[in-house]
Amino acid sequence: VGDEAAQGEPVEEAVAGEEHDQQHREHEAGNGISHNDRGRGPDIEARAKVLMLPSYQYLWGDMLLTGTCVSKDAASGVDYMRGAAEQGFPAALMRMAGYYEKGRYVQVNTRQAEVLMHEAAALGYLEAQIAWVDMLTRGLGSPLDYEEAYSWLHHTVIADDKQHAKARRLLDKLAARMPANIVTRAKAYNLN
């Protein structure tokens, strides 16, 4: 108590601050992030390189690609992102699909973009399911993919109103490309 008074910090604020810190640590632990990860590029790098954890490969790759807290290195960033994608990390699959579709960091390869986005969507990653339906409505993929993609997105729970409205618009656009009986079947059966 004497130390806190000497520092000019009331005891109540110190206790509240400790409780907040504990809640923050518990939140980070629930998300797979340890207390030591915040702001520690070397720790993230070690987990990406040595342990090859896909979430850390994705994070380290993103940091290298954007130059966040480290020197920008696109080649290494793509390699780490690809490593996370090869381990089936949905966000990395989706990110790599976007790179291949747009030709960012890699050469344009729409077939590779389709494969990667389909895989991310198949894993139940909502953002990828929306992006996959969007790709299909733009003529990518195959009509054989329509029913599955429609079913995935139709049966997904979407809490965000804007995201829900976007999904609804995309589902309507995709339904316009599909026979009515296939749309009915996709709505009736959850193909996840």
Rosetta constraint file for C-alpha pairs under 8 A:
AtomPair CA 1 CA 5 HARMONIC 6.21 0.50
AtomPair CA 1 CA 11 HARMONIC 7.02 0.50
AtomPair CA 2 CA 6 HARMONIC 6.07 0.50
AtomPair CA 3 CA 7 HARMONIC 6.24 0.50
AtomPair CA 4 CA 8 HARMONIC 6.33 0.50
AtomPair CA 4 CA 9 HARMONIC 5.45 0.50
AtomPair CA 4 CA 10 HARMONIC 6.69 0.50
AtomPair CA 4 CA 11 HARMONIC 6.63 0.50
AtomPair CA 4 CA 14 HARMONIC 7.83 0.50
AtomPair CA 5 CA 9 HARMONIC 5.92 0.50
AtomPair CA 5 CA 10 HARMONIC 6.48 0.50
AtomPair CA 5 CA 11 HARMONIC 7.64 0.50
AtomPair CA 9 CA 13 HARMONIC 6.82 0.50
AtomPair CA 9 CA 14 HARMONIC 6.77 0.50
AtomPair CA 10 CA 14 HARMONIC 6.50 0.50
AtomPair CA 11 CA 15 HARMONIC 6.28 0.50
AtomPair CA 12 CA 16 HARMONIC 6.11 0.50
AtomPair CA 13 CA 17 HARMONIC 5.90 0.50
AtomPair CA 14 CA 18 HARMONIC 6.20 0.50
AtomPair CA 15 CA 19 HARMONIC 6.23 0.50
AtomPair CA 16 CA 20 HARMONIC 6.16 0.50
AtomPair CA 17 CA 21 HARMONIC 6.13 0.50
AtomPair CA 18 CA 22 HARMONIC 6.16 0.50
AtomPair CA 19 CA 23 HARMONIC 6.21 0.50
AtomPair CA 20 CA 24 HARMONIC 6.10 0.50
AtomPair CA 21 CA 25 HARMONIC 6.16 0.50
AtomPair CA 22 CA 26 HARMONIC 6.19 0.50
AtomPair CA 23 CA 27 HARMONIC 6.14 0.50
AtomPair CA 24 CA 28 HARMONIC 6.21 0.50
AtomPair CA 25 CA 29 HARMONIC 6.05 0.50
AtomPair CA 25 CA 34 HARMONIC 7.38 0.50
AtomPair CA 25 CA 35 HARMONIC 5.80 0.50
AtomPair CA 26 CA 30 HARMONIC 6.19 0.50
AtomPair CA 27 CA 31 HARMONIC 6.54 0.50
AtomPair CA 28 CA 32 HARMONIC 6.39 0.50
AtomPair CA 28 CA 33 HARMONIC 4.96 0.50
AtomPair CA 28 CA 34 HARMONIC 6.24 0.50
AtomPair CA 28 CA 35 HARMONIC 6.96 0.50
AtomPair CA 29 CA 33 HARMONIC 5.20 0.50
AtomPair CA 29 CA 34 HARMONIC 5.52 0.50
AtomPair CA 29 CA 35 HARMONIC 7.44 0.50
AtomPair CA 33 CA 37 HARMONIC 6.30 0.50
AtomPair CA 34 CA 38 HARMONIC 7.82 0.50
AtomPair CA 36 CA 40 HARMONIC 7.04 0.50
AtomPair CA 36 CA 43 HARMONIC 7.72 0.50
AtomPair CA 37 CA 41 HARMONIC 7.75 0.50
AtomPair CA 37 CA 43 HARMONIC 6.24 0.50
AtomPair CA 37 CA 44 HARMONIC 6.50 0.50
AtomPair CA 39 CA 69 HARMONIC 7.99 0.50
AtomPair CA 40 CA 44 HARMONIC 6.48 0.50
AtomPair CA 41 CA 45 HARMONIC 5.94 0.50
AtomPair CA 41 CA 60 HARMONIC 7.96 0.50
AtomPair CA 41 CA 69 HARMONIC 6.93 0.50
AtomPair CA 41 CA 70 HARMONIC 7.34 0.50
AtomPair CA 42 CA 46 HARMONIC 6.03 0.50
AtomPair CA 43 CA 47 HARMONIC 6.28 0.50
AtomPair CA 44 CA 48 HARMONIC 6.18 0.50
AtomPair CA 44 CA 56 HARMONIC 6.09 0.50
AtomPair CA 44 CA 59 HARMONIC 7.64 0.50
AtomPair CA 44 CA 60 HARMONIC 6.38 0.50
AtomPair CA 45 CA 49 HARMONIC 5.97 0.50
AtomPair CA 45 CA 56 HARMONIC 7.50 0.50
AtomPair CA 45 CA 57 HARMONIC 7.86 0.50
AtomPair CA 45 CA 60 HARMONIC 6.03 0.50
AtomPair CA 46 CA 50 HARMONIC 5.44 0.50
AtomPair CA 46 CA 51 HARMONIC 7.10 0.50
AtomPair CA 47 CA 51 HARMONIC 4.94 0.50
AtomPair CA 47 CA 52 HARMONIC 6.08 0.50
AtomPair CA 47 CA 53 HARMONIC 6.21 0.50
AtomPair CA 47 CA 56 HARMONIC 6.04 0.50
AtomPair CA 47 CA 57 HARMONIC 7.61 0.50
AtomPair CA 48 CA 52 HARMONIC 4.59 0.50
AtomPair CA 48 CA 53 HARMONIC 5.63 0.50
AtomPair CA 48 CA 54 HARMONIC 7.16 0.50
AtomPair CA 48 CA 55 HARMONIC 7.97 0.50
AtomPair CA 48 CA 56 HARMONIC 4.87 0.50
AtomPair CA 48 CA 57 HARMONIC 4.42 0.50
AtomPair CA 48 CA 60 HARMONIC 6.59 0.50
AtomPair CA 48 CA 80 HARMONIC 7.68 0.50
AtomPair CA 49 CA 57 HARMONIC 7.42 0.50
AtomPair CA 52 CA 56 HARMONIC 7.36 0.50
AtomPair CA 52 CA 57 HARMONIC 6.46 0.50
AtomPair CA 53 CA 57 HARMONIC 6.10 0.50
AtomPair CA 53 CA 84 HARMONIC 7.61 0.50
AtomPair CA 54 CA 58 HARMONIC 6.01 0.50
AtomPair CA 54 CA 83 HARMONIC 7.13 0.50
AtomPair CA 54 CA 84 HARMONIC 4.31 0.50
AtomPair CA 54 CA 85 HARMONIC 7.58 0.50
AtomPair CA 54 CA 87 HARMONIC 6.36 0.50
AtomPair CA 54 CA 88 HARMONIC 7.93 0.50
AtomPair CA 54 CA 89 HARMONIC 6.07 0.50
AtomPair CA 55 CA 59 HARMONIC 6.21 0.50
AtomPair CA 55 CA 84 HARMONIC 6.86 0.50
AtomPair CA 55 CA 89 HARMONIC 7.00 0.50
AtomPair CA 56 CA 60 HARMONIC 5.82 0.50
AtomPair CA 57 CA 61 HARMONIC 5.81 0.50
AtomPair CA 57 CA 80 HARMONIC 5.13 0.50
AtomPair CA 57 CA 81 HARMONIC 6.20 0.50
AtomPair CA 57 CA 83 HARMONIC 6.75 0.50
AtomPair CA 57 CA 84 HARMONIC 5.47 0.50
AtomPair CA 58 CA 62 HARMONIC 6.08 0.50
AtomPair CA 58 CA 80 HARMONIC 6.32 0.50
AtomPair CA 58 CA 81 HARMONIC 5.02 0.50
AtomPair CA 58 CA 83 HARMONIC 7.97 0.50
AtomPair CA 58 CA 84 HARMONIC 5.58 0.50
AtomPair CA 58 CA 91 HARMONIC 7.86 0.50
AtomPair CA 58 CA 92 HARMONIC 6.05 0.50
AtomPair CA 59 CA 63 HARMONIC 6.15 0.50
AtomPair CA 60 CA 64 HARMONIC 6.18 0.50
AtomPair CA 60 CA 77 HARMONIC 7.11 0.50
AtomPair CA 60 CA 80 HARMONIC 6.91 0.50
AtomPair CA 61 CA 65 HARMONIC 6.09 0.50
AtomPair CA 61 CA 76 HARMONIC 7.00 0.50
AtomPair CA 61 CA 77 HARMONIC 3.90 0.50
AtomPair CA 61 CA 78 HARMONIC 6.23 0.50
AtomPair CA 61 CA 79 HARMONIC 7.25 0.50
AtomPair CA 61 CA 80 HARMONIC 4.77 0.50
AtomPair CA 61 CA 81 HARMONIC 5.08 0.50
AtomPair CA 62 CA 66 HARMONIC 6.07 0.50
AtomPair CA 62 CA 68 HARMONIC 7.96 0.50
AtomPair CA 62 CA 77 HARMONIC 6.24 0.50
AtomPair CA 62 CA 81 HARMONIC 7.21 0.50
AtomPair CA 63 CA 67 HARMONIC 5.53 0.50
AtomPair CA 63 CA 68 HARMONIC 4.76 0.50
AtomPair CA 63 CA 69 HARMONIC 6.98 0.50
AtomPair CA 63 CA 70 HARMONIC 6.79 0.50
AtomPair CA 63 CA 72 HARMONIC 7.71 0.50
AtomPair CA 63 CA 77 HARMONIC 7.36 0.50
AtomPair CA 64 CA 68 HARMONIC 6.75 0.50
AtomPair CA 64 CA 70 HARMONIC 6.46 0.50
AtomPair CA 64 CA 71 HARMONIC 6.67 0.50
AtomPair CA 64 CA 72 HARMONIC 5.00 0.50
AtomPair CA 64 CA 73 HARMONIC 5.15 0.50
AtomPair CA 64 CA 74 HARMONIC 6.32 0.50
AtomPair CA 64 CA 76 HARMONIC 6.94 0.50
AtomPair CA 64 CA 77 HARMONIC 4.81 0.50
AtomPair CA 65 CA 72 HARMONIC 5.84 0.50
AtomPair CA 65 CA 73 HARMONIC 5.92 0.50
AtomPair CA 65 CA 74 HARMONIC 4.84 0.50
AtomPair CA 65 CA 76 HARMONIC 7.96 0.50
AtomPair CA 65 CA 77 HARMONIC 4.98 0.50
AtomPair CA 65 CA 78 HARMONIC 7.22 0.50
AtomPair CA 66 CA 72 HARMONIC 6.17 0.50
AtomPair CA 67 CA 71 HARMONIC 5.21 0.50
AtomPair CA 67 CA 72 HARMONIC 4.00 0.50
AtomPair CA 67 CA 73 HARMONIC 7.28 0.50
AtomPair CA 68 CA 72 HARMONIC 7.58 0.50
AtomPair CA 73 CA 77 HARMONIC 6.02 0.50
AtomPair CA 74 CA 78 HARMONIC 6.06 0.50
AtomPair CA 74 CA 105 HARMONIC 7.09 0.50
AtomPair CA 75 CA 79 HARMONIC 6.31 0.50
AtomPair CA 75 CA 105 HARMONIC 7.80 0.50
AtomPair CA 76 CA 80 HARMONIC 6.24 0.50
AtomPair CA 77 CA 81 HARMONIC 6.13 0.50
AtomPair CA 78 CA 82 HARMONIC 5.89 0.50
AtomPair CA 78 CA 105 HARMONIC 7.41 0.50
AtomPair CA 79 CA 83 HARMONIC 6.11 0.50
AtomPair CA 80 CA 84 HARMONIC 6.31 0.50
AtomPair CA 81 CA 85 HARMONIC 6.25 0.50
AtomPair CA 81 CA 92 HARMONIC 5.78 0.50
AtomPair CA 81 CA 95 HARMONIC 7.96 0.50
AtomPair CA 81 CA 96 HARMONIC 7.18 0.50
AtomPair CA 82 CA 86 HARMONIC 6.04 0.50
AtomPair CA 82 CA 92 HARMONIC 7.07 0.50
AtomPair CA 82 CA 93 HARMONIC 7.78 0.50
AtomPair CA 82 CA 96 HARMONIC 6.92 0.50
AtomPair CA 83 CA 87 HARMONIC 6.46 0.50
AtomPair CA 84 CA 88 HARMONIC 6.59 0.50
AtomPair CA 84 CA 89 HARMONIC 5.52 0.50
AtomPair CA 84 CA 92 HARMONIC 5.86 0.50
AtomPair CA 84 CA 93 HARMONIC 7.72 0.50
AtomPair CA 85 CA 89 HARMONIC 5.17 0.50
AtomPair CA 85 CA 90 HARMONIC 6.95 0.50
AtomPair CA 85 CA 91 HARMONIC 7.83 0.50
AtomPair CA 85 CA 92 HARMONIC 4.82 0.50
AtomPair CA 85 CA 93 HARMONIC 4.65 0.50
AtomPair CA 85 CA 96 HARMONIC 7.45 0.50
AtomPair CA 86 CA 93 HARMONIC 7.85 0.50
AtomPair CA 88 CA 92 HARMONIC 7.84 0.50
AtomPair CA 88 CA 93 HARMONIC 6.91 0.50
AtomPair CA 88 CA 120 HARMONIC 7.77 0.50
AtomPair CA 89 CA 93 HARMONIC 6.26 0.50
AtomPair CA 89 CA 120 HARMONIC 7.80 0.50
AtomPair CA 90 CA 94 HARMONIC 6.16 0.50
AtomPair CA 90 CA 119 HARMONIC 7.74 0.50
AtomPair CA 90 CA 120 HARMONIC 4.68 0.50
AtomPair CA 90 CA 121 HARMONIC 7.74 0.50
AtomPair CA 90 CA 123 HARMONIC 6.76 0.50
AtomPair CA 90 CA 125 HARMONIC 6.25 0.50
AtomPair CA 90 CA 128 HARMONIC 7.78 0.50
AtomPair CA 91 CA 95 HARMONIC 6.09 0.50
AtomPair CA 91 CA 120 HARMONIC 7.25 0.50
AtomPair CA 91 CA 125 HARMONIC 7.69 0.50
AtomPair CA 91 CA 128 HARMONIC 7.92 0.50
AtomPair CA 92 CA 96 HARMONIC 6.01 0.50
AtomPair CA 93 CA 97 HARMONIC 6.10 0.50
AtomPair CA 93 CA 116 HARMONIC 5.38 0.50
AtomPair CA 93 CA 117 HARMONIC 6.42 0.50
AtomPair CA 93 CA 119 HARMONIC 7.22 0.50
AtomPair CA 93 CA 120 HARMONIC 5.61 0.50
AtomPair CA 94 CA 98 HARMONIC 6.30 0.50
AtomPair CA 94 CA 116 HARMONIC 6.49 0.50
AtomPair CA 94 CA 117 HARMONIC 5.35 0.50
AtomPair CA 94 CA 120 HARMONIC 5.91 0.50
AtomPair CA 94 CA 128 HARMONIC 6.01 0.50
AtomPair CA 95 CA 99 HARMONIC 6.36 0.50
AtomPair CA 96 CA 100 HARMONIC 6.21 0.50
AtomPair CA 96 CA 113 HARMONIC 7.25 0.50
AtomPair CA 96 CA 116 HARMONIC 7.13 0.50
AtomPair CA 97 CA 101 HARMONIC 6.10 0.50
AtomPair CA 97 CA 112 HARMONIC 6.90 0.50
AtomPair CA 97 CA 113 HARMONIC 4.02 0.50
AtomPair CA 97 CA 114 HARMONIC 6.85 0.50
AtomPair CA 97 CA 115 HARMONIC 7.79 0.50
AtomPair CA 97 CA 116 HARMONIC 5.26 0.50
AtomPair CA 97 CA 117 HARMONIC 5.51 0.50
AtomPair CA 98 CA 102 HARMONIC 6.08 0.50
AtomPair CA 98 CA 104 HARMONIC 7.95 0.50
AtomPair CA 98 CA 113 HARMONIC 6.55 0.50
AtomPair CA 99 CA 103 HARMONIC 5.50 0.50
AtomPair CA 99 CA 104 HARMONIC 4.75 0.50
AtomPair CA 99 CA 105 HARMONIC 6.59 0.50
AtomPair CA 99 CA 106 HARMONIC 6.54 0.50
AtomPair CA 99 CA 108 HARMONIC 7.77 0.50
AtomPair CA 99 CA 113 HARMONIC 7.68 0.50
AtomPair CA 100 CA 104 HARMONIC 6.72 0.50
AtomPair CA 100 CA 106 HARMONIC 6.18 0.50
AtomPair CA 100 CA 107 HARMONIC 6.47 0.50
AtomPair CA 100 CA 108 HARMONIC 5.02 0.50
AtomPair CA 100 CA 109 HARMONIC 5.16 0.50
AtomPair CA 100 CA 110 HARMONIC 6.32 0.50
AtomPair CA 100 CA 112 HARMONIC 6.60 0.50
AtomPair CA 100 CA 113 HARMONIC 5.19 0.50
AtomPair CA 101 CA 108 HARMONIC 5.68 0.50
AtomPair CA 101 CA 109 HARMONIC 6.07 0.50
AtomPair CA 101 CA 110 HARMONIC 5.15 0.50
AtomPair CA 101 CA 112 HARMONIC 7.99 0.50
AtomPair CA 101 CA 113 HARMONIC 5.34 0.50
AtomPair CA 102 CA 108 HARMONIC 6.12 0.50
AtomPair CA 103 CA 107 HARMONIC 4.83 0.50
AtomPair CA 103 CA 108 HARMONIC 4.12 0.50
AtomPair CA 103 CA 109 HARMONIC 7.36 0.50
AtomPair CA 104 CA 108 HARMONIC 7.70 0.50
AtomPair CA 109 CA 113 HARMONIC 6.31 0.50
AtomPair CA 110 CA 114 HARMONIC 6.08 0.50
AtomPair CA 110 CA 140 HARMONIC 7.71 0.50
AtomPair CA 111 CA 115 HARMONIC 6.29 0.50
AtomPair CA 111 CA 141 HARMONIC 7.81 0.50
AtomPair CA 112 CA 116 HARMONIC 6.15 0.50
AtomPair CA 113 CA 117 HARMONIC 6.01 0.50
AtomPair CA 114 CA 118 HARMONIC 5.94 0.50
AtomPair CA 114 CA 132 HARMONIC 7.81 0.50
AtomPair CA 114 CA 135 HARMONIC 7.91 0.50
AtomPair CA 114 CA 140 HARMONIC 7.15 0.50
AtomPair CA 114 CA 141 HARMONIC 6.00 0.50
AtomPair CA 115 CA 119 HARMONIC 6.22 0.50
AtomPair CA 116 CA 120 HARMONIC 6.29 0.50
AtomPair CA 117 CA 121 HARMONIC 6.11 0.50
AtomPair CA 117 CA 128 HARMONIC 6.22 0.50
AtomPair CA 117 CA 131 HARMONIC 7.47 0.50
AtomPair CA 117 CA 132 HARMONIC 5.89 0.50
AtomPair CA 118 CA 122 HARMONIC 6.00 0.50
AtomPair CA 118 CA 128 HARMONIC 7.76 0.50
AtomPair CA 118 CA 129 HARMONIC 7.87 0.50
AtomPair CA 118 CA 132 HARMONIC 6.30 0.50
AtomPair CA 119 CA 123 HARMONIC 6.37 0.50
AtomPair CA 120 CA 124 HARMONIC 7.01 0.50
AtomPair CA 120 CA 125 HARMONIC 6.03 0.50
AtomPair CA 120 CA 128 HARMONIC 5.68 0.50
AtomPair CA 120 CA 129 HARMONIC 7.46 0.50
AtomPair CA 121 CA 125 HARMONIC 5.37 0.50
AtomPair CA 121 CA 126 HARMONIC 6.94 0.50
AtomPair CA 121 CA 127 HARMONIC 7.82 0.50
AtomPair CA 121 CA 128 HARMONIC 4.77 0.50
AtomPair CA 121 CA 129 HARMONIC 4.39 0.50
AtomPair CA 121 CA 132 HARMONIC 6.66 0.50
AtomPair CA 121 CA 149 HARMONIC 7.97 0.50
AtomPair CA 121 CA 152 HARMONIC 7.93 0.50
AtomPair CA 122 CA 129 HARMONIC 7.62 0.50
AtomPair CA 122 CA 152 HARMONIC 7.81 0.50
AtomPair CA 122 CA 192 HARMONIC 7.35 0.50
AtomPair CA 124 CA 128 HARMONIC 7.90 0.50
AtomPair CA 124 CA 129 HARMONIC 7.08 0.50
AtomPair CA 124 CA 152 HARMONIC 7.66 0.50
AtomPair CA 124 CA 192 HARMONIC 7.76 0.50
AtomPair CA 125 CA 129 HARMONIC 6.21 0.50
AtomPair CA 126 CA 130 HARMONIC 6.28 0.50
AtomPair CA 126 CA 153 HARMONIC 7.64 0.50
AtomPair CA 126 CA 156 HARMONIC 7.47 0.50
AtomPair CA 127 CA 131 HARMONIC 6.16 0.50
AtomPair CA 128 CA 132 HARMONIC 5.79 0.50
AtomPair CA 129 CA 133 HARMONIC 6.27 0.50
AtomPair CA 129 CA 149 HARMONIC 7.11 0.50
AtomPair CA 129 CA 152 HARMONIC 7.07 0.50
AtomPair CA 129 CA 153 HARMONIC 5.97 0.50
AtomPair CA 130 CA 134 HARMONIC 6.18 0.50
AtomPair CA 130 CA 153 HARMONIC 6.89 0.50
AtomPair CA 130 CA 167 HARMONIC 6.13 0.50
AtomPair CA 130 CA 170 HARMONIC 7.62 0.50
AtomPair CA 131 CA 135 HARMONIC 6.12 0.50
AtomPair CA 132 CA 136 HARMONIC 6.27 0.50
AtomPair CA 132 CA 149 HARMONIC 7.22 0.50
AtomPair CA 133 CA 137 HARMONIC 6.22 0.50
AtomPair CA 133 CA 146 HARMONIC 7.93 0.50
AtomPair CA 133 CA 149 HARMONIC 6.21 0.50
AtomPair CA 133 CA 150 HARMONIC 7.19 0.50
AtomPair CA 133 CA 153 HARMONIC 7.95 0.50
AtomPair CA 133 CA 170 HARMONIC 6.51 0.50
AtomPair CA 133 CA 171 HARMONIC 7.28 0.50
AtomPair CA 133 CA 174 HARMONIC 7.08 0.50
AtomPair CA 134 CA 138 HARMONIC 6.35 0.50
AtomPair CA 134 CA 170 HARMONIC 6.28 0.50
AtomPair CA 135 CA 139 HARMONIC 6.61 0.50
AtomPair CA 135 CA 140 HARMONIC 5.35 0.50
AtomPair CA 135 CA 141 HARMONIC 7.13 0.50
AtomPair CA 136 CA 140 HARMONIC 4.95 0.50
AtomPair CA 136 CA 141 HARMONIC 5.63 0.50
AtomPair CA 136 CA 142 HARMONIC 7.31 0.50
AtomPair CA 136 CA 143 HARMONIC 7.95 0.50
AtomPair CA 136 CA 145 HARMONIC 7.97 0.50
AtomPair CA 136 CA 146 HARMONIC 7.24 0.50
AtomPair CA 136 CA 174 HARMONIC 7.28 0.50
AtomPair CA 137 CA 170 HARMONIC 7.41 0.50
AtomPair CA 137 CA 173 HARMONIC 6.44 0.50
AtomPair CA 137 CA 174 HARMONIC 5.64 0.50
AtomPair CA 137 CA 177 HARMONIC 7.99 0.50
AtomPair CA 141 CA 145 HARMONIC 6.78 0.50
AtomPair CA 142 CA 146 HARMONIC 7.24 0.50
AtomPair CA 145 CA 149 HARMONIC 6.13 0.50
AtomPair CA 146 CA 150 HARMONIC 5.89 0.50
AtomPair CA 146 CA 174 HARMONIC 7.17 0.50
AtomPair CA 146 CA 178 HARMONIC 7.30 0.50
AtomPair CA 147 CA 151 HARMONIC 6.07 0.50
AtomPair CA 147 CA 178 HARMONIC 7.98 0.50
AtomPair CA 147 CA 182 HARMONIC 6.55 0.50
AtomPair CA 147 CA 183 HARMONIC 6.89 0.50
AtomPair CA 147 CA 186 HARMONIC 5.61 0.50
AtomPair CA 148 CA 152 HARMONIC 6.18 0.50
AtomPair CA 148 CA 186 HARMONIC 7.04 0.50
AtomPair CA 148 CA 191 HARMONIC 6.34 0.50
AtomPair CA 149 CA 153 HARMONIC 6.31 0.50
AtomPair CA 150 CA 154 HARMONIC 5.85 0.50
AtomPair CA 150 CA 171 HARMONIC 6.45 0.50
AtomPair CA 150 CA 174 HARMONIC 7.31 0.50
AtomPair CA 150 CA 175 HARMONIC 7.83 0.50
AtomPair CA 150 CA 183 HARMONIC 7.64 0.50
AtomPair CA 150 CA 186 HARMONIC 6.31 0.50
AtomPair CA 150 CA 187 HARMONIC 7.76 0.50
AtomPair CA 151 CA 155 HARMONIC 6.00 0.50
AtomPair CA 151 CA 186 HARMONIC 4.72 0.50
AtomPair CA 151 CA 187 HARMONIC 5.93 0.50
AtomPair CA 151 CA 189 HARMONIC 7.11 0.50
AtomPair CA 151 CA 190 HARMONIC 5.88 0.50
AtomPair CA 151 CA 191 HARMONIC 5.99 0.50
AtomPair CA 151 CA 192 HARMONIC 7.72 0.50
AtomPair CA 152 CA 156 HARMONIC 6.28 0.50
AtomPair CA 152 CA 190 HARMONIC 6.85 0.50
AtomPair CA 152 CA 191 HARMONIC 6.39 0.50
AtomPair CA 152 CA 192 HARMONIC 6.01 0.50
AtomPair CA 153 CA 167 HARMONIC 7.23 0.50
AtomPair CA 153 CA 171 HARMONIC 7.71 0.50
AtomPair CA 154 CA 171 HARMONIC 7.46 0.50
AtomPair CA 154 CA 187 HARMONIC 6.59 0.50
AtomPair CA 155 CA 187 HARMONIC 7.55 0.50
AtomPair CA 155 CA 190 HARMONIC 6.22 0.50
AtomPair CA 158 CA 163 HARMONIC 7.00 0.50
AtomPair CA 158 CA 164 HARMONIC 5.66 0.50
AtomPair CA 159 CA 163 HARMONIC 7.89 0.50
AtomPair CA 159 CA 164 HARMONIC 7.14 0.50
AtomPair CA 160 CA 164 HARMONIC 5.99 0.50
AtomPair CA 161 CA 165 HARMONIC 6.12 0.50
AtomPair CA 162 CA 166 HARMONIC 6.22 0.50
AtomPair CA 163 CA 167 HARMONIC 6.13 0.50
AtomPair CA 164 CA 168 HARMONIC 6.16 0.50
AtomPair CA 165 CA 169 HARMONIC 6.25 0.50
AtomPair CA 166 CA 170 HARMONIC 6.22 0.50
AtomPair CA 167 CA 171 HARMONIC 6.00 0.50
AtomPair CA 168 CA 172 HARMONIC 6.18 0.50
AtomPair CA 169 CA 173 HARMONIC 6.30 0.50
AtomPair CA 170 CA 174 HARMONIC 6.11 0.50
AtomPair CA 171 CA 175 HARMONIC 5.93 0.50
AtomPair CA 172 CA 176 HARMONIC 6.33 0.50
AtomPair CA 173 CA 177 HARMONIC 7.06 0.50
AtomPair CA 174 CA 178 HARMONIC 6.75 0.50
AtomPair CA 175 CA 179 HARMONIC 7.61 0.50
AtomPair CA 175 CA 180 HARMONIC 7.65 0.50
AtomPair CA 175 CA 183 HARMONIC 6.24 0.50
AtomPair CA 178 CA 182 HARMONIC 6.54 0.50
AtomPair CA 178 CA 183 HARMONIC 6.52 0.50
AtomPair CA 179 CA 183 HARMONIC 6.56 0.50
AtomPair CA 180 CA 184 HARMONIC 6.22 0.50
AtomPair CA 181 CA 185 HARMONIC 6.16 0.50
AtomPair CA 182 CA 186 HARMONIC 6.04 0.50
AtomPair CA 183 CA 187 HARMONIC 6.19 0.50
AtomPair CA 184 CA 188 HARMONIC 6.17 0.50
AtomPair CA 185 CA 189 HARMONIC 6.20 0.50
AtomPair CA 186 CA 190 HARMONIC 7.11 0.50
AtomPair CA 186 CA 191 HARMONIC 7.68 0.50
